[in-house]
Amino acid sequence: MVEDVVDVLIIGAGASGAAAAWSLADTRMRIVCLEQGNWMHQADYPSNKRNWEVLRQSEMAISPNYRDRSADYPINDEANSPISVANFNAVGGSTILYSAHFPRMHPSDFRVKTLDGVADDWPIDYETLEPYYRENDRNIGVSGLDGDPAYPHKELPLPPIPMGEMGNVIGRAFNKLGWHWWPSDVAIISEAYEGRDKCVNLGPCNSGCAQGAKSSADVTYWPAAIRKGVELRTNCRVREITVGPDGMATGAIYFDEHGNEVMQRAEVVIVACNGVGTPRLLLNSASSQFPDGLANSSGLVGKNLMFHPWGAVEGFFEPGLDSHLGPQGCCLLSQQFYESASNDTVRGFGLQVTRGAAPVATALGGTRRGDIPWGEGHHDAFRKFYGTNVSCGVCVEDLPEEHNTVTLDPDLKDSDGIPAPRIDYTLSENSRKLLDKGCQAGVDLMEAAGAWKVNNYGGPIRMAGWHLLGTARMGSDPECSVVNEWGRSHDVKNLFIVDGSLWVTSAAGNPTTSIQALALYVADKMKQNLANLFD
């Protein structure tokens, strides 16, 4: 089946695809978005059910290999990578399961080559993105405390999420050490906002927010984009982007929910499939004109994968913290070690202080460690560990290295026969040192806070490949990049990329706010250059 030609075809309805669709809808062009997953329903999220912790590790697990929903595709990430991919396929994409921790990049992140002599500088800067950060904050509802000295001046639309007593304890420890800290900026609304009600501290944000307070793309950008006329088709798995004799993209071939093959023609194609899905699609769109994959004359599609290697430290305190209450992945952020600050490493890491473990996780973790016995004394020990633990995540800036790749697996395929992505990733010596430094800083923090027990889990944590960056990088030189400084393919002039794959360097913080700001920026550039989009 062949569909009529649309003006713009967006592939992927996650954080970036949603933002781009909302922005481009202002043009009144005919815009269609294809999403391989379906809409999620808040009533179905695990936190509505008594066995929510079990469901969080099964049907709502962060790994598609464990989750194995019909919308998922398998990923070969076990054999040649110490970090496994975490994603979600649905309207809203991985924002369904993200923590909503929302730090911006720093001005220095765009000038890594100039400042530190490694990697490359971005072709844009912080000032270019700043108005799009502000626009994104307003559009989705971001909560936080103004005045963070780690950033240029910024104002957020909503007040911060309460830190709780654990925030007070850890904040005093940061002060004792003389380290920077600030309440986390979060994409969770602290007050009623745009028809959604505020966060009520359910806790398990990472398995879907049943309250609708987490600003995932399905409850923020998509309702607004659809009201503006964008057509969103679900359960549509794209196999390849097609090209014409002139080398321009002509649309995409996808499988609908019944397994029928459909050709959707388009004047302009935008790819928003994340740092693994986008190179997979481009490589699978090889043709006689593009034998090495679509838009891949540089040979960089799928290369320079950056993950953010993650470390973890946990401290236990006296009862009274109620650390299990509040948004799961958000409390405090320290950027004391964000910039390069030592002789034997370059770049740095962030410290992300998060809430305590849920009840079943507390019991199972304590039993595995030997802290919580079975039988006599079990309940007393459980009370000692539940609601008293605080976690410190270490987010390491991953530098781009061409040998870290996403390629097409020669054997593994999804349910429609499309080759699955294969991950080949090696932890660099610099990242290893930064992880060690970061985990030691976490230990120092917990000890300064008065923890009576500290567990240093080190890193990299295997199931922590949340941040998928760098595999179709932007740049002004076609030989050293895949897209130009506004997301347009050097090779295919009507093909654009808006997701994390266009990142040049990874910074040392969670990327979603920057991914969405970049998508808004690319969409704005497209609107400014409408006359040239179809050439």
N, C-alpha and C positions, 0 to 999 in steps of 0.2 A: 504494500500500500504506500502511496506517495501523498504527502500532505501539501497543501498550498504553501507558497513562499511567505514566510514571515519576515519582518524587518530585522528582528534580533532574536537569536536563539541562545538561551543561557542553559548551560549544563551543570546542574548541581544547585540545590536549594538550601544550602547551609549558610553560615555566617556571611560569607562574601557574596554568594549568588543572590541572597535575599537583599543585601544592601544595594548591590548594583541594580537589581530589578526595580527597587523602590525609587532610586534616583533617576534611572532612565525613563521611567513611566511618565515623567514630566514632559517628554518629547511627544507623547501621544502616538509614538510608533507602535506597531503591533509586536508585542514581546511575548514569547513563549518560554517557559522554563521547564526542563525535563528533570525529574527527580526519581532516582531508582527506588527510594523508599516511599512510605505513605505518611499521612498525618498521624501524629501521636495524640492520644486522648488522656487528659490529666487524670481521669478516674481509673485508668489502667496502670498508673505508675505504682511501683512497689510500695511506696510509703503509705498507700491506702490499705495495705494488707498486712496481716500479722507476721507473715513470713518474708517480710521485705528484704531482710539481709540475705536470705537464700536466693531470692529473685535477682538481687543485685549482682550475684555471682553467676547467674545462669542466663535467663532470657534478657536481662539488661546489663550483662557484663560489658566492660569497656573494650574487650577484644572481640573482633568479629569471628575469630576462629573458635572461641568458646561460646559466643552468643548464637551464631549460626541461624539468624533469622532469614527469612526468604529474601529480604532486600540486601543482605550482606554478600560480599565476595571474600573468598579465602585469601590469606596473605602468607607467603612463605617467609617467615621472619624468625624462625627458631634456630636454623642451622648456622647462619653466618652473621648473626647480630646478637649482642648482649641485651638489646632493648627491643621490645615487641611493640607493634603498632596498636594504638588505641584510637578508635573512631566510632562513628555511629551513622547509619544510613537511614535518613528520614527527612521529612520537611523540618528544617531547623538544623539538620546535620548534627555535628558533635556538640553544638550548644545545648542539645537535649541533656547530655551527660556531663557537661563541663562544670567546673567549680565556680565559675563566674568571677574569678579573681582577675582584676582588670587594670594592671599597671600599664602605663604608656612606655614607649621607647624613650630613650634620652637623646638629646641632640648629638652626643658623642657617638651614639650607635650608628649614625650615618657616615662617620668619618674614621672608621677603624684603621684603614690603611694609612691615612694621614697621621693619626695620633699614635698608633702602635706598630705600624710597619708590617701588619699581617692582613690577610684576606684582601678585601677591596672596599672602596668607598661606594656608597649608593649614588645614583645619579640625581637623587632628590635629597632634601634635608628635612629636619624637624619642622621648620617654619612652614614648609610647603604643606605638611600634613596637619598642622595644628588646627586650622579651621574645620577640617574633616573629623578630627578627634572630638571637637566641640559639638559638631552636628550629630555624630554618632551617640555621644553622651545624652543629648537631648532626645534623640529619636527612640532610644531603647530604655532610658531611665537608669542612670548610674548614680550610685550612692557613695559618698566619701566626704572627707574633711579637707576643706581648702587650706592652702598654705604649706604644703609639703616642700621643705627646702631642697629636696632632691631634684625638683623639676622647675622649669620656668613656670611663671604664674598660670594657674588654671582654676576654673570654677566649675563645680559639678552641680547638677540640677537638684540633687536630693541630699539630705544629711546622712552621716555615716550610719552603718549598721552597728548596734551596740557591741562593744568588745566583751562585755561580761567580766566577771572577777578574774578569769584566766588572763584576759588582756591587761588588767591592772598589774597582776603579778609579773607577767613577762615584760610589760613596759617598764616597770621599775628595774628589772634586771638589765634591760638595754641601757637605761640611764646610768646604772652602776658601772657598766662597762664603757660608757661614753660612746656608744654606737648609735647611728641613725636608726630611727624607727618611725612608723606612721601607721594609723589605721588603714587597712587595705581599701583601695577603690574597688567597688564590686558592682557587677551588673545584676544586682538584686535590689528591688525597690524597698526603701525603708518607710515610705509613705505611699498611700494610694496614688496611682499615677496612670493617666491615660486609660482609664477603665479597668485597670488591674488593681487588686488589693495588695497590701504590704506583706512583707515577710512575717511569718508567725513562728519562726524558729522550729520548723519541723525537723530540720537537721540533715536528712539524707538527700541533699541537693543533687548529688552525683548520680542518682538513679532516676532523675526527672522530678521537676518541681510540681507537685500536685496542687499547690496553692496558685501557681501561675505568677509568682512574684519574681522568679528568676527570669531575666530578660533574654530568653532564648529566641532565636530568629523566628520561630513559628508563631509566637504570641506578640512579637513586636513588628518586625518589618513586613512579614507576609500578609497579615490582614490589611495593612495600609497599602501595600503594593497591589493586591487584588482589587481593592476599592478603586484604585487608580487605573485599572484596566489590564493588568498583567494576567496572563493565563498560566496557571501552574498545573502541570500534568504529573501525577504521581504514578509509581510502579512502572517507570519507564527507564530501562537500563540501556544506556548508550554503548554501542559496540565500537563505532568509529566515526570520525569526522571526515566528510567527503570533500574532494576538491575537483574543480573543473580543469579544462585544458589550459586555462590561463594561470593556474596555480593558486587561484582564490578558493576559499572555503565555500562550499555550496550548501552545507547543512550537516545533518548527522543521521546515521542509521541506528535505530534503537529497537529493543524488544518491549512490547507492551505487556500488560499484566496477564494476557492470555498466551504469551509466547509468540505473538505475531511479529514479524519483522516490518518495521515502518520506516520510511524515509521522510524526514522532516527537512524541507528546504528552507534556507535562510539567506538573507543578504549579509548578515554579520553574525559571527559565532563567538560567544564568551564562555570560557572554561572556568569552572569554579568547583573543582572536585577534590581539593586539598593537595598537599605536597606528595602524596602517594598516588591518589586517583588521577590527578592531572597528567603526570608523566606516563602512567599506565595507558591512558587514553591516547595521548599523542604518539607513543611508540606503537600502539596497536592500529594507528591510522596511517601506517606506512603504505606507500604506493610507488608506482614507477617514477613519479615525479619526486617523491620524498622517500627514498628506499630505506633511510635510517630512522624514519619516524617523522611525523608532521612537525614542521617548524624547528627542525633539528640540524640545520646546516652547521651550527657551532659545535655539534656533538655533545652539548651540555644538558639536553633533556634527560632527566633522571639522575644527574650527577649532583654532587655537593649537598646531599641530604643532611639536614641538621635536625637533631632530636631534642636538645636540651637534656643531657644526662642528669639524672635526678638522684640525690642522696637524701637520707632520712635519719633524724635523731628524735628520740622520744624521752620525755621526762615525766616522772610521777611525783605528785605533791600530796599534801594533806587534804582530807575531805573538805568540801566546801567550794571547790572551783566550779562545779557543774559544767565541766568542759565539754560535755557531750551536747550541750544546747547551743543553738545558733547555726548559721550557714556552715556547712561541712568544711569547705576549703578556704574559708576567708576569716581572718582576724587581724593580724598585724603583718607588716612587711618591713624588712630592713634592707637598705641598699648601701650599707656601710662598705661593702666589699665589691660593689658593682663595677667600678673602674679598675683598670690595671694598677696594681699597687705592690708588686713584689718583683724580685730580680729573676725568679725562676719560672714565672708564669706570665701569660698575657691575657688581657681582659679579666673578667671576674665572675661573681656569682651573686645571687640574691638569696635572702633567707625569708621563707614564707611560713609564718606561724599559723597553724591550723588547729581545729577543734579536736577533742578527744574521740576515742573509738566508741562505736555502738555496742550494745550489750552482748550480742553473740560474738562479735569480733573481740571484745574484751575477754570473754570467757575462753574462747578458743586460743587466742594469742597467749593469755596467761597460763593456760594448761600446757601449751607447747613449750613455753619457756620454763615450766616447773614452778611458776609463781602461784598458780591457783590449783590446789589439789582436788582430786575427786573424793567424794565421800565426806567424812568429818572435816569441818573447817572450810569447806568449799564456799559457802555463802559469806562467811566473814572475810575470806580472802577476796572474793569478788567485790564486795563493798569497798575494800581497800583500793582496788584498781579501777573501778568504774567511775567515770566522771572526774577522775583525778589526773588523767594523763593529758599532756600537751605535745603536739608534734611540731617539728621544725623541718620543713622541706628545703633542700638545697638545689637551686635552679642554676645550673652551670651554662655559661655561654658556650655554645658549640661553634667551632670555627668551620668554614666550608672546606671540604677536602674532596677532590674529584673521585677518589676511590670509594666513597660512601654513596651507594647508588640504589635506585629503584629501576629494575629491569623487568622484562616479561619472563615468567617462569616457563621453561620448556614443556613441563608436564602438567602442573596444577592449573585447573580451570574453574570458572564459576558455573552455576547451574545452566547458563545459556551458552556455555562453551567458549567464553571469552578468556584468554590467558590471564592468570592471576599475577599480581606483582610479587617480585622477589626482592627481599631487602638484603643488601650486603653492606654492613656497617662495622667499623672498627673504632673503638674508643681511643682517642689520641692521648699521647703522654701529657699534653697540656690539660685536657679535660680530666684525666686521672688525678693530676696534682690539685686541680681546682676542687674536685670532689672531696679529696682528703682534707684540704684546707677548710672547705665549707662545713664538713661534718665535725671537724674539731671546733669550729666556731659555734656550731650547734650545741656541742657538749659544754663548752664554756658558758653559753647562754643559760642552759638548764641548771648548771651548777650555781651560777650567779643568782638564779631565781630561787634557789633553795630546794631543788628537787632531791628527794631522798633516794631515788633510783633513776639512772640514766642509761638508756640503750642506744648505742650507736650502730645503726644498721648499714652504714656505708652506702655504697652505690657503685655502679648505676643500678637502680631498681629496674628489674626486667619489665614489668608491666607498667611502664611509665612513658611510653612513646606517644604522649598526647599532642606534642607540638611537631608538626610535619612541615618542614620549611626548606626552601632553597633549590628545588629541583627543576626550575625553569626560570632562572634568575633574570632580573631586569638590568639593563645597562645601555650605554650609548654606543658601544662597539659591537657590531653583529658577530664578530669572531669570538667574543668573550661573554656573550649573553644570549638569551632566547627571545626576550621582549625588550622594547625600548623603555624610555623613562616614564611612559604613561601606559604601560601594559600591552602595547601593540606588538604582535609578532614581527620580527625583522623579515621573516621569509614570506609570511602570508598576511597581507595587509588588512584583511577583514577578520582576523582572528585575534582575540584578546584573552588575557589571563588575569584574574583578579584575586586568586587565593594565596595561601602562604608559600606556594612554590616559587613565586617571583621574588622572594626575599634574597638579599645579597649577603647579609650577615644575620645572626639570630638574636642578638641582644641577650639579656640575662633575666628575662621575665616572660610571663605568660603572654601569648601573642594576639589573642582574639581582638582586642580593641584596635590594635594596629592593623590587623588583617581587614577589619571592617572600614577603618579610616582609609586604607589604601584602595579598597573597592569603591568607596565613595569618590575618592580622588580620580581613579581611572574613569569611572562613569562620568564625572564632571568634565574631564578632558575629552571624552567621546562627544559629549553634548557641545562642547566648544568647537569641535572639529567635525560637525555633522556633514558638512559638504564634502569632506574627504573620506568618510568612513567606507563608502561603497566603491572606492577606486582601487 
